[in-house]
């Protein structure tokens, strides 16, 4: 089994179902969109947290959360980036220091 799918299976809460996985290359990084369905939104959040904590995913977030009134379930699209083994996350751009409005110290 593919390491990505094995990791997803390992971190997926029992009451959450994986409906689809769609990886694609975006600017040299592996972007993964996962559609999940569950009875509680907390399961989606637990899944995102477990994937982040694994160290193999970064910048994960549930982009869409919809409630299905027919069966009382929630559908969410979890989007983030996968780090292949021995791959480091891209460096973040440092934020620019804020400009002081005052004259500074004398």
Secondary structure, DSSP 8 states (H G I E B T S, - for coil): --HHHHHHHHHS-TTEEEEEEEEEEETTEEEEEEEEEES-HHHHHHHHHHHHHTTSEEEEEEEEEEEETTTTEEEEEEEEEE--TT--------------SS----
